[in-house]
Every structure is written in structure tokens, then in C-alpha cells.
Amino acid sequence: MEDKTEICVRYSETDQMSFVYHGNYVKYFEIGRIAWLKKIGISYKQMEDDGIMLPVIDIKINFRKPALFDDKLILTTKLKRLPSYMIEFEYEIIRNDDLITRGYTKLIFLNSKTKKPIRCPNFLLNKINLDK
């Protein structure tokens, strides 16, 4: 299960060296996760409204080449494994068929009121199992 999202690098996302500032990759990964959920019919906003939060607890980014202002990037977001209390995603960012960045995030399902871990909601598991 994967989603592909096109990102056009904005000038404000670059640093003094004209490279995309490293912190922006975290934002790109978030864009990818939300698009991935939307693709399977899940609204992240609705999950939050229903009392489910997904904070990031682990993140890894491997930079191979810099992205630059006005680059057209393709972000591929993939579910790593079936979620339980946590959900894991892998990311690849491609520019002109050239891999420039790989990444990974692990998020934990939390009850927004108690701030305690909960199992992956059945509605999400059902959507994932239907798309296999």
C-alpha cells in the first residue's frame, strides 16, 4: 500500500545554501502520511475529532542528495507493516527518477483525553485489509 504525492519545493523551504532545509523533510513526511490515509478513505482530522492522536515517536531520514528551490519531487509513502499500537511508514523522495532521500516514521495511537496508548482502531485496520 503506497501513495505518491508531488511536492514542488518553495523558496521559503530552502536555506542559505539553496538546499531544502532538513527540518522540512519532516513536514513532507507528514504530507505523505495524510495523503496515504486519505487515499484509503480515512480523514486524519476526523480521527482527531474522534479522540485519536498519532504523535511521532521515532523518525529517521537519510539524505543522499539535496533538493533545491523549484524542484519537482515525488514522495512515495508506504505502510511498513500492519499497525497495532503503533503505525510505521517508509518514505522515498525522487527527483527526475533519482532517489534523493529515504525516511521512516513510527507513530503511536493515543487516546486524546487520557494520553494513553490504544490499539489501532478497527475502522483503520478494516480499510487496510480491504486494500490488500
FENFENUR-V415335 format. One record per residue. N is the residue number from 1. SS is DSSP state (H for helix, E for strand, - for the rest). NEAR is the number of other ideal C-beta (glycine too) atoms within 8 Angstrom. D_LAST is the distance of its C-alpha to the last C-alpha in Angstrom with 1 decimal. Layout:
# FENFENUR-V415335
n=N ss=SS near=NEAR d_last=D_LAST
n=N ss=SS near=NEAR d_last=D_LAST
This chain:
# FENFENUR-V415335
n=1 ss=- near=9 d_last=7.3
n=2 ss=E near=8 d_last=10.9
n=3 ss=E near=10 d_last=13.7
n=4 ss=E near=8 d_last=17.1
n=5 ss=E near=10 d_last=20.2
n=6 ss=E near=8 d_last=23.7
n=7 ss=E near=11 d_last=26.5
n=8 ss=E near=8 d_last=30.2
n=9 ss=- near=12 d_last=32.3
n=10 ss=- near=6 d_last=35.1
n=11 ss=H near=6 d_last=38.5
n=12 ss=H near=4 d_last=38.5
n=13 ss=H near=9 d_last=35.6
n=14 ss=E near=12 d_last=37.8
n=15 ss=- near=7 d_last=40.5
n=16 ss=- near=3 d_last=44.0
n=17 ss=- near=6 d_last=42.8
n=18 ss=- near=7 d_last=40.7
n=19 ss=E near=9 d_last=37.4
n=20 ss=E near=13 d_last=34.6
n=21 ss=- near=8 d_last=35.6
n=22 ss=- near=7 d_last=33.3
n=23 ss=- near=6 d_last=32.7
n=24 ss=H near=9 d_last=31.0
n=25 ss=H near=13 d_last=28.1
n=26 ss=H near=9 d_last=27.2
n=27 ss=H near=8 d_last=27.3
n=28 ss=H near=13 d_last=25.1
n=29 ss=H near=15 d_last=22.4
n=30 ss=H near=8 d_last=22.8
n=31 ss=H near=11 d_last=22.4
n=32 ss=H near=15 d_last=19.2
n=33 ss=H near=13 d_last=17.7
n=34 ss=H near=9 d_last=19.0
n=35 ss=H near=11 d_last=17.6
n=36 ss=H near=14 d_last=14.1
n=37 ss=H near=11 d_last=14.4
n=38 ss=H near=10 d_last=16.0
n=39 ss=H near=7 d_last=13.3
n=40 ss=- near=10 d_last=10.9
n=41 ss=- near=5 d_last=14.1
n=42 ss=- near=11 d_last=15.7
n=43 ss=- near=7 d_last=19.3
n=44 ss=H near=11 d_last=20.6
n=45 ss=H near=6 d_last=24.0
n=46 ss=H near=8 d_last=23.1
n=47 ss=H near=13 d_last=21.7
n=48 ss=H near=10 d_last=25.1
n=49 ss=H near=6 d_last=27.0
n=50 ss=- near=6 d_last=25.4
n=51 ss=- near=7 d_last=26.7
n=52 ss=E near=12 d_last=23.8
n=53 ss=E near=8 d_last=24.6
n=54 ss=E near=11 d_last=22.7
n=55 ss=E near=7 d_last=25.4
n=56 ss=E near=8 d_last=24.9
n=57 ss=E near=7 d_last=26.2
n=58 ss=E near=7 d_last=25.6
n=59 ss=E near=10 d_last=25.6
n=60 ss=E near=7 d_last=26.2
n=61 ss=E near=10 d_last=27.1
n=62 ss=E near=7 d_last=28.3
n=63 ss=E near=9 d_last=30.4
n=64 ss=- near=7 d_last=31.1
n=65 ss=- near=8 d_last=32.9
n=66 ss=- near=8 d_last=34.0
n=67 ss=- near=12 d_last=32.7
n=68 ss=E near=10 d_last=35.7
n=69 ss=- near=9 d_last=36.8
n=70 ss=- near=7 d_last=35.3
n=71 ss=- near=10 d_last=32.7
n=72 ss=E near=8 d_last=29.6
n=73 ss=E near=14 d_last=26.6
n=74 ss=E near=11 d_last=22.9
n=75 ss=E near=15 d_last=20.9
n=76 ss=E near=12 d_last=17.4
n=77 ss=E near=15 d_last=15.6
n=78 ss=E near=9 d_last=12.7
n=79 ss=E near=12 d_last=11.4
n=80 ss=- near=7 d_last=13.0
n=81 ss=- near=5 d_last=11.8
n=82 ss=- near=6 d_last=10.7
n=83 ss=- near=13 d_last=13.8
n=84 ss=- near=6 d_last=16.7
n=85 ss=- near=9 d_last=20.0
n=86 ss=E near=10 d_last=19.0
n=87 ss=E near=10 d_last=16.3
n=88 ss=E near=12 d_last=16.5
n=89 ss=E near=15 d_last=16.0
n=90 ss=E near=10 d_last=17.2
n=91 ss=E near=16 d_last=19.0
n=92 ss=E near=10 d_last=20.8
n=93 ss=E near=17 d_last=23.6
n=94 ss=E near=11 d_last=24.8
n=95 ss=E near=11 d_last=28.1
n=96 ss=- near=4 d_last=28.9
n=97 ss=- near=3 d_last=26.5
n=98 ss=E near=7 d_last=28.0
n=99 ss=E near=8 d_last=26.1
n=100 ss=E near=12 d_last=28.3
n=101 ss=E near=14 d_last=26.5
n=102 ss=E near=11 d_last=23.7
n=103 ss=E near=14 d_last=22.9
n=104 ss=E near=12 d_last=21.1
n=105 ss=E near=13 d_last=21.2
n=106 ss=E near=11 d_last=20.8
n=107 ss=E near=13 d_last=21.3
n=108 ss=E near=10 d_last=22.2
n=109 ss=E near=15 d_last=21.7
n=110 ss=E near=12 d_last=25.3
n=111 ss=E near=11 d_last=27.1
n=112 ss=- near=8 d_last=29.2
n=113 ss=- near=5 d_last=32.2
n=114 ss=- near=4 d_last=32.5
n=115 ss=- near=6 d_last=30.9
n=116 ss=- near=6 d_last=29.4
n=117 ss=E near=7 d_last=25.9
n=118 ss=- near=9 d_last=23.5
n=119 ss=- near=6 d_last=20.2
n=120 ss=- near=10 d_last=17.1
n=121 ss=- near=10 d_last=17.3
n=122 ss=H near=6 d_last=15.5
n=123 ss=H near=7 d_last=14.8
n=124 ss=H near=11 d_last=12.8
n=125 ss=H near=11 d_last=10.9
n=126 ss=H near=8 d_last=10.2
n=127 ss=H near=11 d_last=9.0
n=128 ss=H near=13 d_last=6.6
n=129 ss=H near=7 d_last=5.4
n=130 ss=H near=6 d_last=5.6
n=131 ss=- near=7 d_last=3.8
n=132 ss=- near=5 d_last=0.0
